[in-house]
Amino acid sequence: MTQHVRNKEPETVPGASADLDVRDRDVTLRRGGVLELLGLTLVAAAGVLFVLRPEFYEAGVHVFATRAASLVH
C-alpha cells in the first residue's frame, strides 16, 4: 500500500500549507487503508480472471460497447 511521507521537517505539521505557520492544527490520519486494500484485491482478481478466462473480458467489453452505443442513439 502507499505510504505518505510525514515529518520531512521536524517543525512542519502534516497537511499544513508551506506559507502558513500552523502549530496546533489537528490532523486526522488516513483511514482509507481498508478501501485501498479492497481496491487492489479487486484489480488483482480482475487481472487473474482476464488471464484465465478471457471470454469474461470479451463479454464485459461487449456489454459496455452496447450500452455506450445505446446512449449515442
All heavy atoms as TSV, in Angstrom:
chain	resi	resn	atom	element	x	y	z
A	1	MET	N	N	0.830	-1.178	0.000
A	1	MET	CA	C	0.000	0.000	0.000
A	1	MET	C	C	0.876	1.244	0.000
A	1	MET	O	O	2.032	1.190	0.358
A	1	MET	CB	C	-0.895	0.003	1.223
A	1	MET	CG	C	-1.996	-1.018	1.144
A	1	MET	SD	S	-3.136	-0.784	2.473
A	1	MET	CE	C	-3.095	-2.403	3.154
A	2	THR	N	N	0.293	2.316	-0.395
A	2	THR	CA	C	1.074	3.535	-0.480
A	2	THR	C	C	1.342	4.097	0.905
A	2	THR	O	O	0.538	3.990	1.802
A	2	THR	CB	C	0.351	4.593	-1.314
A	2	THR	OG1	O	-0.911	4.849	-0.714
A	2	THR	CG2	C	0.163	4.128	-2.732
A	3	GLN	N	N	2.497	4.693	1.066
A	3	GLN	CA	C	2.864	5.321	2.329
A	3	GLN	C	C	3.083	6.805	2.071
A	3	GLN	O	O	3.785	7.176	1.143
A	3	GLN	CB	C	4.156	4.717	2.893
A	3	GLN	CG	C	4.023	3.257	3.229
A	3	GLN	CD	C	3.079	3.045	4.403
A	3	GLN	OE1	O	3.048	3.828	5.328
A	3	GLN	NE2	N	2.309	1.989	4.339
A	4	HIS	N	N	2.477	7.639	2.878
A	4	HIS	CA	C	2.656	9.072	2.750
A	4	HIS	C	C	3.860	9.500	3.575
A	4	HIS	O	O	4.078	9.027	4.676
A	4	HIS	CB	C	1.408	9.824	3.222
A	4	HIS	CG	C	0.252	9.615	2.313
A	4	HIS	ND1	N	0.083	10.318	1.151
A	4	HIS	CD2	C	-0.799	8.762	2.373
A	4	HIS	CE1	C	-1.005	9.921	0.553
A	4	HIS	NE2	N	-1.556	8.973	1.269
A	5	VAL	N	N	4.633	10.392	3.002
A	5	VAL	CA	C	5.806	10.898	3.688
A	5	VAL	C	C	5.350	11.905	4.731
A	5	VAL	O	O	4.615	12.829	4.441
A	5	VAL	CB	C	6.778	11.558	2.701
A	5	VAL	CG1	C	7.976	12.121	3.424
A	5	VAL	CG2	C	7.200	10.559	1.643
A	6	ARG	N	N	5.759	11.707	5.950
A	6	ARG	CA	C	5.385	12.600	7.038
A	6	ARG	C	C	6.639	13.127	7.704
A	6	ARG	O	O	7.669	12.466	7.744
A	6	ARG	CB	C	4.546	11.856	8.075
A	6	ARG	CG	C	3.203	11.462	7.543
A	6	ARG	CD	C	2.301	11.039	8.690
A	6	ARG	NE	N	0.989	10.770	8.145
A	6	ARG	CZ	C	0.322	9.659	8.316
A	6	ARG	NH1	N	0.823	8.722	9.054
A	6	ARG	NH2	N	-0.849	9.496	7.773
A	7	ASN	N	N	6.495	14.315	8.242
A	7	ASN	CA	C	7.561	14.937	9.038
A	7	ASN	C	C	8.881	15.034	8.277
A	7	ASN	O	O	9.920	14.573	8.742
A	7	ASN	CB	C	7.763	14.191	10.357
A	7	ASN	CG	C	6.528	14.230	11.216
A	7	ASN	OD1	O	5.736	15.157	11.145
A	7	ASN	ND2	N	6.360	13.200	12.020
A	8	LYS	N	N	8.806	15.631	7.082
A	8	LYS	CA	C	10.057	15.872	6.361
A	8	LYS	C	C	10.934	16.821	7.167
A	8	LYS	O	O	12.139	16.668	7.209
A	8	LYS	CB	C	9.770	16.467	4.987
A	8	LYS	CG	C	9.230	15.489	4.010
A	8	LYS	CD	C	9.082	16.150	2.659
A	8	LYS	CE	C	8.591	15.161	1.637
A	8	LYS	NZ	N	8.420	15.754	0.323
A	9	GLU	N	N	10.281	17.792	7.777
A	9	GLU	CA	C	10.986	18.716	8.637
A	9	GLU	C	C	10.370	18.605	10.023
A	9	GLU	O	O	9.165	18.502	10.160
A	9	GLU	CB	C	10.845	20.141	8.112
A	9	GLU	CG	C	11.437	20.328	6.736
A	9	GLU	CD	C	11.197	21.728	6.210
A	9	GLU	OE1	O	10.815	22.597	7.003
A	9	GLU	OE2	O	11.390	21.929	5.009
A	10	PRO	N	N	11.169	18.617	11.077
A	10	PRO	CA	C	10.633	18.406	12.420
A	10	PRO	C	C	9.627	19.465	12.850
A	10	PRO	O	O	8.763	19.199	13.649
A	10	PRO	CB	C	11.865	18.436	13.328
A	10	PRO	CG	C	13.043	18.563	12.459
A	10	PRO	CD	C	12.610	18.727	11.059
A	11	GLU	N	N	9.693	20.673	12.289
A	11	GLU	CA	C	8.805	21.752	12.699
A	11	GLU	C	C	7.521	21.804	11.874
A	11	GLU	O	O	6.674	22.634	12.108
A	11	GLU	CB	C	9.545	23.099	12.561
A	11	GLU	CG	C	10.825	23.170	13.373
A	11	GLU	CD	C	10.538	23.301	14.865
A	11	GLU	OE1	O	9.569	23.975	15.214
A	11	GLU	OE2	O	11.292	22.725	15.649
A	12	THR	N	N	7.359	20.936	10.894
A	12	THR	CA	C	6.236	21.011	9.964
A	12	THR	C	C	5.107	20.086	10.395
A	12	THR	O	O	5.333	18.933	10.714
A	12	THR	CB	C	6.702	20.622	8.548
A	12	THR	OG1	O	7.805	21.432	8.209
A	12	THR	CG2	C	5.596	20.817	7.542
A	13	VAL	N	N	3.894	20.616	10.358
A	13	VAL	CA	C	2.700	19.816	10.641
A	13	VAL	C	C	2.235	19.202	9.327
A	13	VAL	O	O	2.111	19.906	8.335
A	13	VAL	CB	C	1.574	20.698	11.236
A	13	VAL	CG1	C	0.326	19.892	11.445
A	13	VAL	CG2	C	2.032	21.344	12.521
A	14	PRO	N	N	1.967	17.880	9.277
A	14	PRO	CA	C	1.493	17.275	8.035
A	14	PRO	C	C	0.193	17.923	7.596
A	14	PRO	O	O	-0.725	18.111	8.366
A	14	PRO	CB	C	1.277	15.809	8.403
A	14	PRO	CG	C	2.108	15.584	9.616
A	14	PRO	CD	C	2.167	16.900	10.329
A	15	GLY	N	N	0.095	18.254	6.338
A	15	GLY	CA	C	-1.110	18.848	5.792
A	15	GLY	C	C	-1.139	20.355	5.874
A	15	GLY	O	O	-2.055	20.988	5.357
A	16	ALA	N	N	-0.175	20.979	6.523
A	16	ALA	CA	C	-0.147	22.438	6.626
A	16	ALA	C	C	0.439	23.021	5.352
A	16	ALA	O	O	1.303	22.436	4.720
A	16	ALA	CB	C	0.681	22.871	7.823
A	17	SER	N	N	-0.018	24.181	4.988
A	17	SER	CA	C	0.495	24.870	3.812
A	17	SER	C	C	1.917	25.346	4.089
A	17	SER	O	O	2.290	25.634	5.213
A	17	SER	CB	C	-0.404	26.049	3.475
A	17	SER	OG	O	0.109	26.756	2.376
A	18	ALA	N	N	2.708	25.469	3.038
A	18	ALA	CA	C	4.109	25.834	3.211
A	18	ALA	C	C	4.276	27.272	3.676
A	18	ALA	O	O	5.236	27.594	4.344
A	18	ALA	CB	C	4.853	25.620	1.904
A	19	ASP	N	N	3.321	28.148	3.314
A	19	ASP	CA	C	3.481	29.547	3.672
A	19	ASP	C	C	2.724	29.931	4.937
A	19	ASP	O	O	2.720	31.091	5.320
A	19	ASP	CB	C	3.058	30.448	2.515
A	19	ASP	CG	C	1.620	30.214	2.104
A	19	ASP	OD1	O	1.051	29.192	2.527
A	19	ASP	OD2	O	1.080	31.038	1.356
A	20	LEU	N	N	2.068	28.994	5.586
A	20	LEU	CA	C	1.342	29.270	6.829
A	20	LEU	C	C	2.057	28.616	8.000
A	20	LEU	O	O	2.548	27.496	7.891
A	20	LEU	CB	C	-0.086	28.726	6.760
A	20	LEU	CG	C	-1.020	29.396	5.749
A	20	LEU	CD1	C	-2.355	28.686	5.754
A	20	LEU	CD2	C	-1.194	30.860	6.066
A	21	ASP	N	N	2.092	29.299	9.110
A	21	ASP	CA	C	2.706	28.753	10.312
A	21	ASP	C	C	1.590	28.265	11.229
A	21	ASP	O	O	1.027	29.025	12.008
A	21	ASP	CB	C	3.560	29.815	11.002
A	21	ASP	CG	C	4.368	29.229	12.155
A	21	ASP	OD1	O	4.549	27.992	12.148
A	21	ASP	OD2	O	4.807	29.993	13.017
A	22	VAL	N	N	1.239	26.978	11.119
A	22	VAL	CA	C	0.140	26.398	11.888
A	22	VAL	C	C	0.738	25.395	12.865
A	22	VAL	O	O	1.226	24.343	12.475
A	22	VAL	CB	C	-0.873	25.694	10.960
A	22	VAL	CG1	C	-2.012	25.107	11.768
A	22	VAL	CG2	C	-1.405	26.664	9.928
A	23	ARG	N	N	0.706	25.705	14.150
A	23	ARG	CA	C	1.320	24.832	15.165
A	23	ARG	C	C	0.338	23.847	15.785
A	23	ARG	O	O	0.642	22.687	15.957
A	23	ARG	CB	C	1.920	25.690	16.271
A	23	ARG	CG	C	3.027	26.570	15.816
A	23	ARG	CD	C	4.319	25.824	15.883
A	23	ARG	NE	N	5.392	26.711	15.473
A	23	ARG	CZ	C	6.490	26.310	14.949
A	23	ARG	NH1	N	6.715	25.041	14.793
A	23	ARG	NH2	N	7.420	27.164	14.571
A	24	ASP	N	N	-0.882	24.303	16.136
A	24	ASP	CA	C	-1.823	23.464	16.884
A	24	ASP	C	C	-2.961	22.961	16.007
A	24	ASP	O	O	-4.098	22.867	16.451
A	24	ASP	CB	C	-2.392	24.259	18.061
A	24	ASP	CG	C	-1.310	24.623	19.057
A	24	ASP	OD1	O	-0.379	23.818	19.201
A	24	ASP	OD2	O	-1.399	25.695	19.669
A	25	ARG	N	N	-2.675	22.633	14.814
A	25	ARG	CA	C	-3.713	22.171	13.894
A	25	ARG	C	C	-3.906	20.669	14.076
A	25	ARG	O	O	-2.942	19.899	14.107
A	25	ARG	CB	C	-3.289	22.477	12.473
A	25	ARG	CG	C	-4.309	22.112	11.455
A	25	ARG	CD	C	-3.841	22.565	10.100
A	25	ARG	NE	N	-4.846	22.249	9.123
A	25	ARG	CZ	C	-4.728	22.510	7.851
A	25	ARG	NH1	N	-3.648	23.108	7.415
A	25	ARG	NH2	N	-5.667	22.195	7.020
A	26	ASP	N	N	-5.162	20.235	14.190
A	26	ASP	CA	C	-5.465	18.810	14.308
A	26	ASP	C	C	-5.456	18.187	12.916
A	26	ASP	O	O	-6.129	18.650	12.006
A	26	ASP	CB	C	-6.831	18.594	14.947
A	26	ASP	CG	C	-6.848	19.025	16.403
A	26	ASP	OD1	O	-5.780	18.971	17.032
A	26	ASP	OD2	O	-7.911	19.418	16.898
A	27	VAL	N	N	-4.713	17.128	12.786
A	27	VAL	CA	C	-4.620	16.432	11.516
A	27	VAL	C	C	-5.122	15.011	11.741
A	27	VAL	O	O	-4.618	14.294	12.591
A	27	VAL	CB	C	-3.162	16.408	11.002
A	27	VAL	CG1	C	-3.074	15.637	9.709
A	27	VAL	CG2	C	-2.656	17.814	10.834
A	28	THR	N	N	-6.118	14.603	10.951
A	28	THR	CA	C	-6.644	13.249	11.077
A	28	THR	C	C	-5.795	12.309	10.240
A	28	THR	O	O	-5.298	12.683	9.176
A	28	THR	CB	C	-8.108	13.180	10.617
A	28	THR	OG1	O	-8.177	13.623	9.262
A	28	THR	CG2	C	-8.989	14.048	11.492
A	29	LEU	N	N	-5.643	11.109	10.702
A	29	LEU	CA	C	-4.866	10.111	9.979
A	29	LEU	C	C	-5.701	9.527	8.854
A	29	LEU	O	O	-6.921	9.552	8.892
A	29	LEU	CB	C	-4.427	9.002	10.935
A	29	LEU	CG	C	-3.496	9.428	12.060
A	29	LEU	CD1	C	-3.232	8.244	12.971
A	29	LEU	CD2	C	-2.189	9.945	11.494
A	30	ARG	N	N	-5.017	8.989	7.871
A	30	ARG	CA	C	-5.705	8.341	6.747
A	30	ARG	C	C	-6.471	7.124	7.235
A	30	ARG	O	O	-5.974	6.325	8.008
A	30	ARG	CB	C	-4.690	7.877	5.726
A	30	ARG	CG	C	-4.424	8.862	4.664
A	30	ARG	CD	C	-3.537	8.269	3.643
A	30	ARG	NE	N	-3.886	6.873	3.396
A	30	ARG	CZ	C	-3.423	6.158	2.426
A	30	ARG	NH1	N	-2.576	6.675	1.612
A	30	ARG	NH2	N	-3.777	4.903	2.259
A	31	ARG	N	N	-7.682	6.968	6.740
A	31	ARG	CA	C	-8.496	5.812	7.103
A	31	ARG	C	C	-8.863	4.989	5.879
A	31	ARG	O	O	-9.723	4.140	5.950
A	31	ARG	CB	C	-9.764	6.276	7.808
A	31	ARG	CG	C	-9.466	6.965	9.115
A	31	ARG	CD	C	-10.722	7.464	9.748
A	31	ARG	NE	N	-10.379	8.360	10.834
A	31	ARG	CZ	C	-10.802	8.217	12.057
A	31	ARG	NH1	N	-11.596	7.239	12.363
A	31	ARG	NH2	N	-10.439	9.057	12.986
A	32	GLY	N	N	-8.230	5.248	4.759
A	32	GLY	CA	C	-8.574	4.567	3.523
A	32	GLY	C	C	-7.775	3.308	3.283
A	32	GLY	O	O	-7.798	2.776	2.183
A	33	GLY	N	N	-7.067	2.819	4.280
A	33	GLY	CA	C	-6.253	1.629	4.094
A	33	GLY	C	C	-7.058	0.402	3.715
A	33	GLY	O	O	-6.665	-0.368	2.841
A	34	VAL	N	N	-8.208	0.228	4.341
A	34	VAL	CA	C	-9.051	-0.933	4.046
A	34	VAL	C	C	-9.629	-0.808	2.644
A	34	VAL	O	O	-9.653	-1.779	1.883
A	34	VAL	CB	C	-10.179	-1.065	5.097
A	34	VAL	CG1	C	-11.139	-2.168	4.716
A	34	VAL	CG2	C	-9.595	-1.323	6.471
A	35	LEU	N	N	-10.066	0.396	2.271
A	35	LEU	CA	C	-10.612	0.594	0.931
A	35	LEU	C	C	-9.534	0.421	-0.134
A	35	LEU	O	O	-9.798	-0.125	-1.212
A	35	LEU	CB	C	-11.242	1.985	0.822
A	35	LEU	CG	C	-12.509	2.201	1.638
A	35	LEU	CD1	C	-12.985	3.635	1.498
A	35	LEU	CD2	C	-13.588	1.235	1.206
A	36	GLU	N	N	-8.335	0.861	0.162
A	36	GLU	CA	C	-7.233	0.682	-0.774
A	36	GLU	C	C	-6.916	-0.798	-0.945
A	36	GLU	O	O	-6.714	-1.277	-2.064
A	36	GLU	CB	C	-6.009	1.432	-0.278
A	36	GLU	CG	C	-4.868	1.441	-1.265
A	36	GLU	CD	C	-3.708	2.282	-0.778
A	36	GLU	OE1	O	-3.785	2.870	0.314
A	36	GLU	OE2	O	-2.704	2.338	-1.510
A	37	LEU	N	N	-6.904	-1.546	0.140
A	37	LEU	CA	C	-6.667	-2.987	0.065
A	37	LEU	C	C	-7.760	-3.674	-0.738
A	37	LEU	O	O	-7.484	-4.542	-1.576
A	37	LEU	CB	C	-6.575	-3.587	1.473
A	37	LEU	CG	C	-6.369	-5.097	1.545
A	37	LEU	CD1	C	-5.032	-5.481	0.914
A	37	LEU	CD2	C	-6.446	-5.574	2.971
A	38	LEU	N	N	-9.016	-3.281	-0.517
A	38	LEU	CA	C	-10.129	-3.865	-1.267
A	38	LEU	C	C	-9.995	-3.556	-2.758
A	38	LEU	O	O	-10.195	-4.443	-3.597
A	38	LEU	CB	C	-11.453	-3.324	-0.723
A	38	LEU	CG	C	-12.713	-3.805	-1.432
A	38	LEU	CD1	C	-12.869	-5.308	-1.276
A	38	LEU	CD2	C	-13.926	-3.080	-0.890
A	39	GLY	N	N	-9.642	-2.331	-3.087
A	39	GLY	CA	C	-9.475	-1.963	-4.489
A	39	GLY	C	C	-8.357	-2.733	-5.162
A	39	GLY	O	O	-8.510	-3.224	-6.286
A	40	LEU	N	N	-7.224	-2.857	-4.469
A	40	LEU	CA	C	-6.111	-3.626	-5.036
A	40	LEU	C	C	-6.470	-5.098	-5.202
A	40	LEU	O	O	-6.068	-5.743	-6.172
A	40	LEU	CB	C	-4.874	-3.477	-4.154
A	40	LEU	CG	C	-4.199	-2.107	-4.181
A	40	LEU	CD1	C	-3.094	-2.054	-3.133
A	40	LEU	CD2	C	-3.651	-1.806	-5.545
A	41	THR	N	N	-7.245	-5.629	-4.270
A	41	THR	CA	C	-7.679	-7.021	-4.367
A	41	THR	C	C	-8.591	-7.219	-5.568
A	41	THR	O	O	-8.463	-8.200	-6.315
A	41	THR	CB	C	-8.402	-7.451	-3.077
A	41	THR	OG1	O	-7.534	-7.236	-1.972
A	41	THR	CG2	C	-8.816	-8.904	-3.134
A	42	LEU	N	N	-9.512	-6.271	-5.786
A	42	LEU	CA	C	-10.413	-6.372	-6.938
A	42	LEU	C	C	-9.653	-6.255	-8.256
A	42	LEU	O	O	-9.942	-6.987	-9.215
A	42	LEU	CB	C	-11.493	-5.292	-6.852
A	42	LEU	CG	C	-12.549	-5.493	-5.767
A	42	LEU	CD1	C	-13.468	-4.287	-5.709
A	42	LEU	CD2	C	-13.335	-6.757	-6.023
A	43	VAL	N	N	-8.672	-5.379	-8.313
A	43	VAL	CA	C	-7.871	-5.235	-9.534
A	43	VAL	C	C	-7.061	-6.502	-9.789
A	43	VAL	O	O	-6.968	-6.972	-10.930
A	43	VAL	CB	C	-6.961	-3.991	-9.434
A	43	VAL	CG1	C	-5.921	-3.983	-10.526
A	43	VAL	CG2	C	-7.798	-2.728	-9.470
A	44	ALA	N	N	-6.483	-7.066	-8.751
A	44	ALA	CA	C	-5.712	-8.304	-8.911
A	44	ALA	C	C	-6.614	-9.451	-9.369
A	44	ALA	O	O	-6.235	-10.237	-10.244
A	44	ALA	CB	C	-5.020	-8.662	-7.596
A	45	ALA	N	N	-7.811	-9.536	-8.794
A	45	ALA	CA	C	-8.753	-10.588	-9.192
A	45	ALA	C	C	-9.178	-10.405	-10.649
A	45	ALA	O	O	-9.303	-11.385	-11.398
A	45	ALA	CB	C	-9.972	-10.574	-8.277
A	46	ALA	N	N	-9.399	-9.157	-11.065
A	46	ALA	CA	C	-9.768	-8.902	-12.459
A	46	ALA	C	C	-8.624	-9.290	-13.393
A	46	ALA	O	O	-8.862	-9.844	-14.477
A	46	ALA	CB	C	-10.142	-7.437	-12.638
A	47	GLY	N	N	-7.387	-9.020	-12.978
A	47	GLY	CA	C	-6.242	-9.408	-13.794
A	47	GLY	C	C	-6.122	-10.911	-13.938
A	47	GLY	O	O	-5.872	-11.429	-15.028
A	48	VAL	N	N	-6.322	-11.619	-12.853
A	48	VAL	CA	C	-6.268	-13.089	-12.899
A	48	VAL	C	C	-7.395	-13.626	-13.765
A	48	VAL	O	O	-7.208	-14.532	-14.584
A	48	VAL	CB	C	-6.333	-13.679	-11.475
A	48	VAL	CG1	C	-6.550	-15.182	-11.504
A	48	VAL	CG2	C	-5.056	-13.344	-10.717
A	49	LEU	N	N	-8.585	-13.070	-13.620
A	49	LEU	CA	C	-9.729	-13.512	-14.414
A	49	LEU	C	C	-9.494	-13.235	-15.895
A	49	LEU	O	O	-9.860	-14.040	-16.749
A	49	LEU	CB	C	-10.999	-12.801	-13.935
A	49	LEU	CG	C	-12.320	-13.296	-14.490
A	49	LEU	CD1	C	-12.538	-14.747	-14.081
A	49	LEU	CD2	C	-13.456	-12.433	-13.979
A	50	PHE	N	N	-8.855	-12.115	-16.212
A	50	PHE	CA	C	-8.553	-11.786	-17.599
A	50	PHE	C	C	-7.604	-12.809	-18.211
A	50	PHE	O	O	-7.747	-13.177	-19.377
A	50	PHE	CB	C	-7.933	-10.384	-17.669
A	50	PHE	CG	C	-7.410	-10.023	-19.019
A	50	PHE	CD1	C	-8.277	-9.770	-20.064
A	50	PHE	CD2	C	-6.049	-9.936	-19.254
A	50	PHE	CE1	C	-7.795	-9.435	-21.320
A	50	PHE	CE2	C	-5.556	-9.602	-20.499
A	50	PHE	CZ	C	-6.434	-9.352	-21.535
A	51	VAL	N	N	-6.653	-13.278	-17.427
A	51	VAL	CA	C	-5.686	-14.250	-17.948
A	51	VAL	C	C	-6.307	-15.635	-18.048
A	51	VAL	O	O	-6.141	-16.342	-19.044
A	51	VAL	CB	C	-4.425	-14.289	-17.058
A	51	VAL	CG1	C	-3.510	-15.440	-17.443
A	51	VAL	CG2	C	-3.686	-12.961	-17.149
A	52	LEU	N	N	-7.054	-16.048	-17.033
A	52	LEU	CA	C	-7.579	-17.410	-17.006
A	52	LEU	C	C	-8.843	-17.588	-17.847
A	52	LEU	O	O	-9.047	-18.659	-18.426
A	52	LEU	CB	C	-7.868	-17.822	-15.562
A	52	LEU	CG	C	-6.646	-17.907	-14.646
A	52	LEU	CD1	C	-7.069	-18.322	-13.239
A	52	LEU	CD2	C	-5.622	-18.887	-15.200
A	53	ARG	N	N	-9.709	-16.578	-17.863
A	53	ARG	CA	C	-10.974	-16.690	-18.594
A	53	ARG	C	C	-11.203	-15.460	-19.468
A	53	ARG	O	O	-11.975	-14.573	-19.130
A	53	ARG	CB	C	-12.134	-16.824	-17.599
A	53	ARG	CG	C	-12.061	-17.997	-16.626
A	53	ARG	CD	C	-12.163	-19.357	-17.329
A	53	ARG	NE	N	-13.423	-19.561	-17.976
A	53	ARG	CZ	C	-14.401	-20.334	-17.511
A	53	ARG	NH1	N	-14.252	-20.972	-16.393
A	53	ARG	NH2	N	-15.504	-20.465	-18.189
A	54	PRO	N	N	-10.546	-15.349	-20.607
A	54	PRO	CA	C	-10.660	-14.148	-21.449
A	54	PRO	C	C	-12.066	-13.925	-21.999
A	54	PRO	O	O	-12.404	-12.813	-22.375
A	54	PRO	CB	C	-9.645	-14.369	-22.568
A	54	PRO	CG	C	-9.261	-15.784	-22.511
A	54	PRO	CD	C	-9.604	-16.307	-21.158
A	55	GLU	N	N	-12.900	-14.958	-22.047
A	55	GLU	CA	C	-14.265	-14.762	-22.575
A	55	GLU	C	C	-15.092	-13.853	-21.661
A	55	GLU	O	O	-15.987	-13.154	-22.133
A	55	GLU	CB	C	-14.979	-16.098	-22.801
A	55	GLU	CG	C	-15.211	-16.922	-21.553
A	55	GLU	CD	C	-14.089	-17.888	-21.254
A	55	GLU	OE1	O	-13.030	-17.819	-21.890
A	55	GLU	OE2	O	-14.300	-18.731	-20.368
A	56	PHE	N	N	-14.795	-13.818	-20.379
A	56	PHE	CA	C	-15.490	-12.884	-19.480
A	56	PHE	C	C	-15.116	-11.450	-19.822
A	56	PHE	O	O	-15.959	-10.552	-19.810
A	56	PHE	CB	C	-15.157	-13.165	-18.017
A	56	PHE	CG	C	-15.782	-14.416	-17.476
A	56	PHE	CD1	C	-15.087	-15.215	-16.588
A	56	PHE	CD2	C	-17.053	-14.800	-17.832
A	56	PHE	CE1	C	-15.654	-16.364	-16.073
A	56	PHE	CE2	C	-17.642	-15.948	-17.332
A	56	PHE	CZ	C	-16.935	-16.732	-16.459
A	57	TYR	N	N	-13.861	-11.233	-20.158
A	57	TYR	CA	C	-13.412	-9.901	-20.544
A	57	TYR	C	C	-14.106	-9.469	-21.837
A	57	TYR	O	O	-14.579	-8.344	-21.961
A	57	TYR	CB	C	-11.894	-9.903	-20.713
A	57	TYR	CG	C	-11.334	-8.614	-21.245
A	57	TYR	CD1	C	-11.278	-7.482	-20.443
A	57	TYR	CD2	C	-10.877	-8.522	-22.549
A	57	TYR	CE1	C	-10.776	-6.288	-20.928
A	57	TYR	CE2	C	-10.372	-7.340	-23.041
A	57	TYR	CZ	C	-10.318	-6.225	-22.231
A	57	TYR	OH	O	-9.822	-5.061	-22.720
A	58	GLU	N	N	-14.180	-10.387	-22.809
A	58	GLU	CA	C	-14.832	-10.077	-24.083
A	58	GLU	C	C	-16.307	-9.776	-23.885
A	58	GLU	O	O	-16.848	-8.854	-24.512
A	58	GLU	CB	C	-14.650	-11.239	-25.056
A	58	GLU	CG	C	-13.212	-11.452	-25.489
A	58	GLU	CD	C	-13.009	-12.752	-26.247
A	58	GLU	OE1	O	-14.015	-13.461	-26.493
A	58	GLU	OE2	O	-11.864	-13.058	-26.579
A	59	ALA	N	N	-16.969	-10.518	-23.005
A	59	ALA	CA	C	-18.387	-10.271	-22.729
A	59	ALA	C	C	-18.575	-8.911	-22.053
A	59	ALA	O	O	-19.518	-8.170	-22.367
A	59	ALA	CB	C	-18.956	-11.383	-21.849
A	60	GLY	N	N	-17.674	-8.562	-21.159
A	60	GLY	CA	C	-17.757	-7.263	-20.495
A	60	GLY	C	C	-17.567	-6.113	-21.471
A	60	GLY	O	O	-18.274	-5.102	-21.415
A	61	VAL	N	N	-16.610	-6.260	-22.382
A	61	VAL	CA	C	-16.382	-5.232	-23.399
A	61	VAL	C	C	-17.599	-5.113	-24.303
A	61	VAL	O	O	-18.025	-4.008	-24.662
A	61	VAL	CB	C	-15.111	-5.548	-24.223
A	61	VAL	CG1	C	-15.003	-4.658	-25.446
A	61	VAL	CG2	C	-13.889	-5.423	-23.345
A	62	HIS	N	N	-18.213	-6.233	-24.639
A	62	HIS	CA	C	-19.405	-6.222	-25.491
A	62	HIS	C	C	-20.562	-5.498	-24.801
A	62	HIS	O	O	-21.245	-4.669	-25.417
A	62	HIS	CB	C	-19.812	-7.651	-25.862
A	62	HIS	CG	C	-21.058	-7.717	-26.673
A	62	HIS	ND1	N	-21.108	-7.303	-27.982
A	62	HIS	CD2	C	-22.312	-8.129	-26.362
A	62	HIS	CE1	C	-22.330	-7.462	-28.431
A	62	HIS	NE2	N	-23.087	-7.968	-27.464
A	63	VAL	N	N	-20.787	-5.786	-23.525
A	63	VAL	CA	C	-21.860	-5.122	-22.777
A	63	VAL	C	C	-21.587	-3.626	-22.678
A	63	VAL	O	O	-22.492	-2.801	-22.882
A	63	VAL	CB	C	-22.015	-5.760	-21.370
A	63	VAL	CG1	C	-22.894	-4.920	-20.478
A	63	VAL	CG2	C	-22.557	-7.163	-21.489
A	64	PHE	N	N	-20.358	-3.250	-22.381
A	64	PHE	CA	C	-20.000	-1.830	-22.274
A	64	PHE	C	C	-20.209	-1.115	-23.606
A	64	PHE	O	O	-20.778	-0.025	-23.659
A	64	PHE	CB	C	-18.549	-1.693	-21.809
A	64	PHE	CG	C	-18.090	-0.285	-21.689
A	64	PHE	CD1	C	-18.517	0.493	-20.627
A	64	PHE	CD2	C	-17.246	0.275	-22.628
A	64	PHE	CE1	C	-18.104	1.816	-20.490
A	64	PHE	CE2	C	-16.831	1.593	-22.515
A	64	PHE	CZ	C	-17.262	2.375	-21.445
A	65	ALA	N	N	-19.766	-1.736	-24.704
A	65	ALA	CA	C	-19.915	-1.116	-26.010
A	65	ALA	C	C	-21.383	-1.016	-26.424
A	65	ALA	O	O	-21.805	-0.015	-27.017
A	65	ALA	CB	C	-19.133	-1.923	-27.061
A	66	THR	N	N	-22.174	-2.019	-26.106
A	66	THR	CA	C	-23.601	-1.991	-26.432
A	66	THR	C	C	-24.314	-0.880	-25.691
A	66	THR	O	O	-25.114	-0.133	-26.263
A	66	THR	CB	C	-24.245	-3.352	-26.090
A	66	THR	OG1	O	-23.523	-4.387	-26.765
A	66	THR	CG2	C	-25.699	-3.372	-26.493
A	67	ARG	N	N	-24.019	-0.720	-24.405
A	67	ARG	CA	C	-24.659	0.338	-23.622
A	67	ARG	C	C	-24.182	1.713	-24.069
A	67	ARG	O	O	-24.978	2.659	-24.115
A	67	ARG	CB	C	-24.394	0.138	-22.152
A	67	ARG	CG	C	-25.135	-1.056	-21.602
A	67	ARG	CD	C	-25.081	-1.132	-20.128
A	67	ARG	NE	N	-25.795	-2.317	-19.670
A	67	ARG	CZ	C	-25.897	-2.680	-18.422
A	67	ARG	NH1	N	-25.330	-1.952	-17.487
A	67	ARG	NH2	N	-26.554	-3.752	-18.086
A	68	ALA	N	N	-22.914	1.850	-24.412
A	68	ALA	CA	C	-22.414	3.127	-24.891
A	68	ALA	C	C	-23.068	3.499	-26.228
A	68	ALA	O	O	-23.443	4.649	-26.455
A	68	ALA	CB	C	-20.901	3.075	-25.049
A	69	ALA	N	N	-23.260	2.502	-27.102
A	69	ALA	CA	C	-23.916	2.758	-28.389
A	69	ALA	C	C	-25.383	3.127	-28.197
A	69	ALA	O	O	-25.921	3.966	-28.929
A	69	ALA	CB	C	-23.781	1.527	-29.293
A	70	SER	N	N	-26.028	2.522	-27.215
A	70	SER	CA	C	-27.445	2.847	-26.977
A	70	SER	C	C	-27.597	4.262	-26.432
A	70	SER	O	O	-28.626	4.916	-26.652
A	70	SER	CB	C	-28.092	1.834	-26.030
A	70	SER	OG	O	-27.551	1.974	-24.738
A	71	LEU	N	N	-26.591	4.778	-25.716
A	71	LEU	CA	C	-26.647	6.152	-25.234
A	71	LEU	C	C	-26.475	7.163	-26.352
A	71	LEU	O	O	-26.995	8.265	-26.295
A	71	LEU	CB	C	-25.566	6.373	-24.162
A	71	LEU	CG	C	-25.775	5.638	-22.844
A	71	LEU	CD1	C	-24.555	5.857	-21.951
A	71	LEU	CD2	C	-27.032	6.144	-22.152
A	72	VAL	N	N	-25.722	6.781	-27.385
A	72	VAL	CA	C	-25.483	7.685	-28.509
A	72	VAL	C	C	-26.732	7.857	-29.354
A	72	VAL	O	O	-27.038	8.945	-29.808
A	72	VAL	CB	C	-24.306	7.159	-29.371
A	72	VAL	CG1	C	-24.141	7.987	-30.629
A	72	VAL	CG2	C	-23.034	7.164	-28.569
A	73	HIS	N	N	-27.494	6.794	-29.515
A	73	HIS	CA	C	-28.701	6.885	-30.352
A	73	HIS	C	C	-29.740	7.589	-29.628
A	73	HIS	O	O	-30.425	8.052	-29.171
A	73	HIS	CB	C	-29.201	5.498	-30.744
A	73	HIS	CG	C	-28.257	4.796	-31.704
A	73	HIS	ND1	N	-27.901	5.323	-32.911
A	73	HIS	CD2	C	-27.587	3.645	-31.595
A	73	HIS	CE1	C	-27.073	4.506	-33.506
A	73	HIS	NE2	N	-26.848	3.473	-32.733
